[in-house]
Structure formats: structure tokens, C-alpha cells
């Protein structure tokens, strides 16, 4: 039997999984057992007087706990999982080259790799296959940049952008976080919540990246502004300039959605995975406030919440495997019941309209639950 601990809310690190249902004073459920603790949830709980929660020892990281060790390279940056890709992964060569270029802060080299990625994903005819094979369980800035490049390019492809515009999206995705490579690794890789001062330093990566890209004459102004503006929110609450709406470069608005999605679905040194469906719900909840409406619609048409081959469990306990994403509503995929082998369309089958995906089974005995 695992040791159960009652801990103060503010001792729990963002990304920890909570062991029990948490209720408000009027009896409504505010956080389900097994869900991930986020800053927004933490603030909501505190607002109704919930200050302590029940957790399982060893499954959450506390602010006073000894941080787990993350392998670092010679520059003090977390290692990335490029080597995990199979030899038949279409972009393996480019990912390996891109990793080296980014770690060397070689902007020309990274831009050349991005052009290669753009060319391959436009001509391979298998962009969905490549999206299915992207790995989000990384511990570094580099794979995030590579994934973001591919996801941004996929949006361009699926929404009929011109080849040159797709290439610019991929380059922008590759270089958008170049400024983070100049942040103090002690801050960049911190396991716990950043202090206000550390957060302000972290936020400088957008402007620092823009400056570094401006030093390179081979980088277009569009790509420079993608790096500069990818944290600007549609309602003017972002940074570094609190721009809003059409003041923000169109490509930067696309990149903003992709950047947030990739970061939230990935495992980082300071947080665990989040369920893609939950991330989709978060994105949709930020409709027109954080994200541009048109950019978000393009994102939702392109990126599936659940990918072909994912193992999931429905709200009635049925264990299924995803056969195809639904292009209209990716939260309602086509699945097969692994016990009866019945194919179920969660979007149109009347018997299943009230049932939802509640768990993504990452591997045997490892489950991420939805809210």
C-alpha cells in the first residue's frame, strides 16, 4: 500500500497528479481523482478555501523534495529524445541535424534543416503519419522546437497555404524559442515554479530570440517577428509588447496555438504529460482571448486530439483503440472496442453520444485521466 500524504496546495508542483476528488464547500467536484494540478486549478481551489489535498507519496513532486535528476548535455540543457525515432521516421535525419544546429546556436544551419523539413512534409503525402509519430515525451527545448516546426507546417499544408508560406511557418517554428538557449540553465531547467523575478527573465527569450535573428541577414523579418510575438495573446494580455488582434503577425498567431499545444502535451523537467483532449479543451476555452479565432479553427482542423493507434478508455469503462481522428470534432474519434471488436463512431453512433474518452493509456498500467 502506497503512503498517503496530506500536503498544502502550494507545496505541490505544477503537473502533479492528485489522488482524490476535491470538492467545493457546496459539494460540487472541482478536481477529479487522477487529474493534473495546474496553476489555474490551484488558484481556483484556493479561492474557495481548499488549502490542503491528499496525494500518494512518490507520485507527485513537492517544492521541498529533492528534484529528480534530468540528464544534461555539456551546455547544461536537458537531453532530447531524437535517438528514439526509428530509422524509417521520415524526418529522423532532419531532426538529428536540427538538434545539433540548435544546440550549437547555428541559425543558418537550423534554417536549412527547417527548409528540408518543409520540403519533405509537403511532398511525402503522409503528414498525418508523421504527426502520429511525433514524440512529445521530451525533456528539452530542442525537440519542442522541432515538433512545433512540423505542427506549424502541417497547419499550412492542411489549410492550403502556398509552399513558401509553409516553409516560413516551419522555419518560424524551428527558431521561435532560440532565445531560450541564452537563458541561464538554472532558470530554464528549474524543477519547481519560477519566482516572479525568474519568470521575468524567462519572458525575455522572445525579445532575445528576435535580436539574435536580426543579427542574421539570412532570416526574414516574418520569421523574426514569429519569434518576437509568439507569446502575444489575442486580447492584449501577452508579452513582450501586449499586442492584440491584428497587431500580431498572422503567422505568429498560428505559432502561438501550436507552441502552447506542444508544450502542454509534452513532459518537461517540471511537469508531467497532459491528456491531448484536455489540452484541446483548454485551447477551445481560450477562444478569442488567448488565441486568434481563425488560427485556432485551422489548428483544430489539423491536429487530432487522439492519434491513430492510441489506447483509450471510455466513460463506461470500455477499452478501445483509435482507428481514425474525426476531422469535425477530434474529441470524438472512430474507435474499436478491444473486447468485442465493434467499430464505434463516437461522433455519430447514437448509443455512444453520451460516452466520452476519459483515459489515454500511454502504456500498460500507465494512464492519464481527463477531467
C-alpha positions in Angstrom: 0.0 0.0 0.0 1.4 3.4 -1.1 2.0 6.0 1.6 -0.7 8.7 1.6 0.2 12.2 2.4 -1.9 15.4 3.1 0.0 18.4 1.8 -0.6 22.1 1.4 -1.7 23.1 -2.1 1.3 25.4 -2.6 3.8 22.6 -1.9 2.6 20.7 -4.9 4.5 21.3 -8.1 2.5 22.1 -11.3 1.9 18.8 -13.2 1.4 16.6 -10.1 -1.4 14.1 -10.1 -4.0 14.4 -7.3 -5.1 11.2 -5.6 -8.7 12.1 -4.5 -11.7 14.0 -5.7 -11.6 17.6 -4.4 -15.0 19.3 -3.6 -16.0 22.9 -3.0 -17.9 23.9 0.1 -21.3 23.5 -1.7 -20.4 19.9 -2.7 -19.5 20.3 -6.4 -16.5 18.4 -7.7 -13.7 20.9 -8.5 -10.9 18.3 -9.4 -11.3 14.7 -10.1 -9.1 11.9 -8.8 -6.1 11.4 -11.0 -6.2 14.8 -12.6 -3.2 17.1 -13.1 -2.7 20.1 -10.9 -2.3 23.3 -12.9 -1.8 26.9 -11.8 -5.4 27.8 -12.8 -6.8 24.9 -10.8 -4.6 25.8 -7.8 -5.9 29.3 -7.8 -9.5 28.2 -8.2 -9.1 25.8 -5.2 -7.5 28.5 -3.1 -10.3 30.9 -4.0 -12.9 28.6 -2.3 -10.7 27.8 0.7 -9.2 24.5 -0.3 -5.6 24.7 1.0 -4.6 21.0 1.6 -5.0 17.9 -0.6 -4.4 14.2 -0.4 -1.6 12.7 -2.6 0.2 9.5 -3.0 3.8 9.6 -1.9 6.3 9.2 -4.7 3.8 10.2 -7.4 4.0 13.9 -7.0 6.9 16.4 -6.7 6.8 18.8 -3.8 8.6 22.1 -3.7 10.8 20.9 -0.8 11.5 17.5 -2.3 14.9 16.7 -3.8 14.4 17.3 -7.6 14.8 14.3 -9.8 17.9 14.4 -11.9 17.5 15.2 -15.6 20.4 14.3 -17.9 22.0 17.4 -19.2 24.4 18.0 -22.1 27.6 19.9 -22.0 25.8 23.2 -22.2 23.6 22.5 -19.2 20.5 21.9 -21.3 18.3 18.8 -21.0 19.0 16.0 -23.4 16.4 15.3 -26.1 14.9 12.0 -27.4 15.8 12.3 -31.1 17.6 8.9 -30.9 14.2 7.2 -30.0 13.0 7.7 -33.5 13.0 4.7 -35.8 15.2 4.7 -38.9 12.1 4.8 -41.1 10.8 8.0 -39.5 10.7 10.4 -42.5 12.2 13.3 -40.6 14.8 11.4 -38.5 17.8 12.8 -40.4 16.4 16.3 -40.2 15.6 16.0 -36.5 19.2 14.9 -35.8 20.6 17.7 -37.8 18.2 20.2 -36.3 19.1 19.1 -32.8 22.8 19.7 -33.5 22.2 23.1 -35.2 20.0 24.4 -32.4 22.3 23.3 -29.6 25.2 25.0 -31.5 23.0 28.1 -31.8 23.6 27.8 -35.6 20.8 29.8 -37.0 21.8 29.2 -40.7 22.1 25.5 -40.1 18.7 25.4 -38.3 17.1 27.3 -41.1 18.5 25.0 -43.7 17.1 22.0 -41.7 13.7 23.7 -41.4 13.6 24.1 -45.2 14.4 20.4 -45.6 11.5 19.5 -43.2 9.2 21.8 -45.1 10.1 20.2 -48.4 9.6 16.7 -47.1 6.3 17.2 -45.4 4.9 18.9 -48.5 5.9 16.2 -50.9 5.6 13.0 -48.8 1.8 12.9 -48.8 2.0 11.4 -45.3 1.7 14.4 -43.0 -0.9 12.6 -40.8 1.5 9.7 -40.4 4.3 12.0 -39.4 2.1 13.8 -36.9 1.2 10.4 -35.4 4.9 9.6 -35.0 5.9 12.8 -33.3 7.2 12.2 -29.7 6.0 14.6 -27.0 7.7 12.9 -24.0 10.8 15.1 -24.3 12.9 16.9 -21.7 14.3 19.8 -23.7 13.8 23.0 -25.8 15.2 21.3 -28.9 12.6 18.6 -29.6 9.9 21.2 -28.7 11.2 23.4 -31.5 11.3 20.5 -33.9 7.8 19.3 -33.1 6.5 22.9 -33.3 8.0 23.3 -36.7 6.3 20.2 -38.0 2.9 21.1 -36.4 3.0 24.6 -37.8 3.9 23.2 -41.3 1.0 20.7 -41.0 -1.4 23.6 -40.4 -0.2 25.3 -43.5 -0.5 22.2 -45.6 -3.9 21.2 -44.3 -5.3 24.7 -44.9 -3.9 25.2 -48.4 -1.1 27.7 -47.7 1.4 28.5 -50.5 4.6 26.4 -50.4 6.7 29.5 -49.5 4.3 30.4 -46.6 4.5 26.8 -45.3 8.3 27.0 -45.4 8.2 30.2 -43.4 5.9 28.6 -40.8 8.3 25.7 -40.4 11.4 28.0 -40.1 9.5 30.1 -37.6 8.6 27.0 -35.6 12.2 25.9 -35.6 13.6 29.2 -34.4 10.8 30.6 -32.3 12.5 29.6 -29.0 16.1 30.3 -30.0 16.2 32.9 -27.3 15.7 30.2 -24.6 19.2 28.9 -25.4 20.6 32.1 -24.0 18.6 31.8 -20.7 20.5 30.7 -17.6 20.1 26.9 -17.5 19.4 27.1 -13.7 16.2 29.0 -14.6 15.4 27.2 -17.8 15.6 23.8 -16.2 14.2 24.6 -12.8 12.0 21.8 -11.5 9.6 24.0 -9.4 7.6 27.1 -10.0 9.6 30.1 -11.1 9.8 33.1 -8.9 8.4 36.4 -10.2 12.0 37.5 -11.0 12.8 34.3 -12.7 9.7 34.4 -14.8 10.5 37.9 -15.9 13.9 36.6 -17.0 12.3 33.7 -18.8 10.0 36.0 -20.7 13.0 37.8 -22.2 13.5 34.8 -24.5 11.1 36.3 -27.1 13.0 39.6 -27.4 16.4 37.9 -27.1 15.5 35.5 -29.9 14.3 38.4 -32.0 17.6 40.2 -31.5 19.7 37.1 -32.4 17.6 36.6 -35.5 18.0 40.2 -36.5 21.8 39.7 -36.4 21.4 37.2 -39.2 20.7 38.8 -42.6 19.5 35.4 -44.0 16.4 35.3 -41.7 13.3 37.0 -43.0 11.6 39.7 -41.0 8.5 37.5 -40.8 10.4 34.7 -39.0 12.0 37.3 -36.7 8.5 38.5 -35.7 7.3 35.0 -35.2 9.9 34.6 -32.5 9.2 38.0 -31.1 5.4 37.7 -30.9 4.6 34.0 -30.3 3.6 34.8 -26.7 1.3 37.7 -27.6 -2.4 37.0 -26.8 -5.3 38.0 -29.0 -6.8 40.1 -26.2 -3.6 42.0 -25.5 -2.6 40.2 -22.3 0.5 38.6 -23.6 4.2 39.6 -23.9 6.6 41.3 -24.6 4.5 44.2 -26.1 0.9 43.4 -25.1 -0.1 43.5 -28.7 -3.7 42.4 -29.6 -5.6 41.1 -32.6 -4.3 42.1 -36.0 -1.4 43.9 -34.4 0.1 40.5 -34.1 1.7 38.9 -37.2 -0.7 36.3 -38.7 2.0 33.6 -38.7 2.8 34.4 -35.0 -0.9 33.8 -34.2 -0.7 30.4 -35.7 2.5 29.6 -33.9 1.1 30.7 -30.6 -1.6 28.0 -30.7 0.9 25.3 -31.8 3.5 26.3 -29.2 1.0 26.1 -26.3 -0.4 22.8 -27.5 3.1 21.1 -27.9 4.3 22.5 -24.6 1.2 21.3 -22.7 1.1 17.8 -24.2 4.9 17.3 -23.6 6.6 16.1 -20.5 9.0 18.6 -19.2 11.5 18.6 -16.3 8.9 20.5 -14.2 5.7 18.8 -15.2 4.1 15.5 -16.5 2.1 14.8 -19.6 -1.4 16.3 -20.0 -4.0 14.4 -22.0 -4.3 15.8 -25.6 -8.1 16.0 -25.3 -7.7 18.1 -22.1 -5.3 20.4 -24.0 -7.8 20.7 -26.8 -10.5 21.7 -24.3 -8.1 24.3 -22.8 -7.4 25.7 -26.3 -11.1 26.0 -27.1 -11.6 27.6 -23.7 -9.2 30.4 -24.8 -11.2 31.1 -28.0 -10.6 34.7 -29.0 -8.9 35.7 -25.7 -5.5 34.0 -25.8 -5.8 32.7 -29.4 -6.9 34.2 -32.7 -10.2 32.7 -33.8 -9.1 31.8 -37.4 -5.8 30.4 -36.3 -7.4 28.2 -33.7 -10.0 26.9 -36.2 -7.2 26.0 -38.5 -5.4 24.2 -35.6 -8.5 22.2 -34.6 -9.0 21.1 -38.2 -5.4 19.9 -38.4 -4.2 18.5 -35.1 -6.0 15.4 -33.8 -6.8 15.2 -30.0 -6.3 11.4 -30.2 -4.0 9.8 -32.8 -4.4 6.6 -34.7 -3.3 3.7 -32.6 -3.9 5.4 -29.2 -5.3 3.2 -26.5 -8.2 4.9 -24.7 -10.9 4.1 -22.2 -14.5 5.5 -22.5 -16.6 6.8 -19.6 -18.4 3.5 -19.5 -15.2 1.6 -18.9 -14.8 0.3 -22.5 -11.2 -0.1 -23.5 -10.7 1.0 -27.2 -8.1 1.7 -29.8 -8.4 4.8 -32.0 -8.8 4.0 -35.7 -9.2 7.5 -37.1 -9.4 11.0 -35.9 -12.6 12.9 -36.5 -11.9 16.0 -38.7 -15.0 17.8 -37.4 -14.5 17.1 -33.7 -11.3 15.4 -32.8 -12.5 14.7 -29.3 -14.9 12.2 -30.8 -12.7 9.7 -32.8 -13.5 6.5 -34.6 -12.5 3.6 -32.2 -12.7 -0.1 -32.0 -13.9 -1.9 -28.8 -10.9 -4.2 -28.0 -13.2 -6.7 -26.2 -15.9 -7.1 -28.8 -14.0 -5.7 -31.8 -17.0 -3.5 -32.6 -16.2 -0.3 -34.5 -17.7 2.7 -32.8 -18.0 6.2 -34.3 -18.2 8.4 -31.1 -19.5 11.3 -33.2 -22.5 9.7 -35.0 -23.3 6.5 -33.1 -26.4 7.3 -31.1 -25.7 4.6 -28.5 -22.4 6.3 -27.7 -23.2 10.0 -27.9 -23.3 10.3 -24.1 -19.9 8.5 -23.7 -16.6 10.3 -23.8 -12.9 9.4 -23.8 -11.8 9.6 -20.1 -8.4 8.0 -20.2 -5.5 7.8 -22.5 -3.5 4.6 -21.8 0.1 5.6 -22.6 1.3 2.1 -21.9 0.3 -0.9 -19.8 -0.6 0.3 -16.3 0.1 3.9 -17.1 -3.0 6.1 -17.5 -3.6 9.8 -17.9 -7.2 10.8 -17.0 -9.3 13.6 -18.3 -11.3 16.0 -16.2 
